[in-house]
């Protein structure tokens, strides 16, 4: 792998590149499981992804994130893009935030599916559509792994941007006390 990235590659760059490639299958698998998830019930009918607007947000964010991870991994080979650390910093921060919010939406959907909401007359669905809910839990587990990777990308890209700056000068108390006496 070092041959692809060049001879002056740091361990951080290799980690970043590897994680970006690592996250793509988790996003794709989460999307696939969610989109193909369906279950038919003789009493209540068919439940499938197309009927669930909230999950479309999760799938859309996962698809954008997977595409970006691939783009970022490929661009690590291109030196003129690697020097634009601030672009990756901003994009990594935004996508990490969007991945966390999409995970929260998926957790909320599963919570309602398992517990319902009696105040607005929503009954639980997982007792009736158990296979559907189990597949959504698997998709959520894969999504959580992807979220953790995107949080790591946010930290790595922040480090790359901010390591270029010197820390602010803060005079120590000892120096200040010696000057006063």
RAPECOR-V49546 format. One record per residue. N is the residue number from 1. SS is DSSP state (A for helix, B for strand, O for the rest). OMEGA is omega as a letter, one per 30 degrees, with the letter a starting at -180 (* if undefined). NEAR is the number of other ideal C-beta (glycine too) atoms within 8 Angstrom. Layout:
{{N:SS:OMEGA:NEAR} {N:SS:OMEGA:NEAR}}
//
This chain:
{{1:O:l:7} {2:A:l:8} {3:A:l:4} {4:A:a:6} {5:A:a:11} {6:O:a:7} {7:O:a:4} {8:O:a:4} {9:O:l:8} {10:O:l:6} {11:A:l:5} {12:A:l:9} {13:A:l:10} {14:A:l:12} {15:A:l:9} {16:A:l:11} {17:A:a:12} {18:A:l:9} {19:A:l:12} {20:A:l:15} {21:A:a:9} {22:A:a:9} {23:A:a:15} {24:A:l:12} {25:A:l:7} {26:A:l:13} {27:A:a:16} {28:A:l:9} {29:A:l:10} {30:A:l:14} {31:A:a:12} {32:A:a:8} {33:A:a:13} {34:A:a:14} {35:A:a:8} {36:O:a:7} {37:O:l:12} {38:B:l:9} {39:B:l:11} {40:B:l:7} {41:B:a:10} {42:O:a:3} {43:O:a:4} {44:O:l:6} {45:B:a:5} {46:B:l:7} {47:B:l:12} {48:B:a:9} {49:A:a:12} {50:A:a:4} {51:A:a:5} {52:O:a:9} {53:A:a:5} {54:A:a:9} {55:A:l:13} {56:A:l:9} {57:A:a:10} {58:A:a:14} {59:A:l:12} {60:A:l:8} {61:A:l:12} {62:A:l:15} {63:A:l:10} {64:A:a:10} {65:A:l:15} {66:A:l:13} {67:A:l:8} {68:A:l:10} {69:A:l:15} {70:A:l:10} {71:A:a:8} {72:A:l:13} {73:A:l:11} {74:A:a:8} {75:A:l:9} {76:O:l:13} {77:O:a:6} {78:O:a:8} {79:A:a:6} {80:A:l:6} {81:A:a:9} {82:A:a:9} {83:O:l:6} {84:O:a:8} {85:A:a:11} {86:A:l:7} {87:A:l:8} {88:A:l:11} {89:A:a:12} {90:A:a:8} {91:A:l:10} {92:A:l:15} {93:A:a:11} {94:A:a:8} {95:A:l:13} {96:A:l:13} {97:A:l:8} {98:A:l:11} {99:A:l:15} {100:A:a:10} {101:A:l:9} {102:A:l:13} {103:A:l:13} {104:A:l:8} {105:A:l:12} {106:A:l:14} {107:A:l:9} {108:A:l:9} {109:A:l:12} {110:A:l:12} {111:A:l:8} {112:A:l:10} {113:A:l:12} {114:A:a:10} {115:A:a:7} {116:O:l:9} {117:B:a:8} {118:A:a:6} {119:A:l:4} {120:A:l:5} {121:O:l:6} {122:B:l:7} {123:O:l:5} {124:O:a:9} {125:O:a:12} {126:O:l:10} {127:O:l:5} {128:O:a:9} {129:O:a:12} {130:A:a:9} {131:A:l:7} {132:A:a:13} {133:A:l:13} {134:A:l:8} {135:A:l:11} {136:A:l:16} {137:A:l:9} {138:A:l:9} {139:A:l:14} {140:A:l:13} {141:A:l:8} {142:A:l:13} {143:A:l:17} {144:A:l:9} {145:A:l:10} {146:A:l:15} {147:A:l:12} {148:A:l:8} {149:A:a:14} {150:A:l:14} {151:A:l:10} {152:A:l:9} {153:A:a:16} {154:A:l:11} {155:A:a:8} {156:A:a:13} {157:A:l:13} {158:A:l:11} {159:A:a:9} {160:A:a:11} {161:A:a:10} {162:A:l:7} {163:O:a:6} {164:O:a:5} {165:O:l:5} {166:O:l:3} {167:O:a:4} {168:O:l:4} {169:O:l:4} {170:O:a:4} {171:O:l:6} {172:O:l:6} {173:A:a:6} {174:A:l:6} {175:A:a:8} {176:A:a:9} {177:A:l:8} {178:A:l:7} {179:A:a:6} {180:A:a:5} {181:O:*:4}}
//
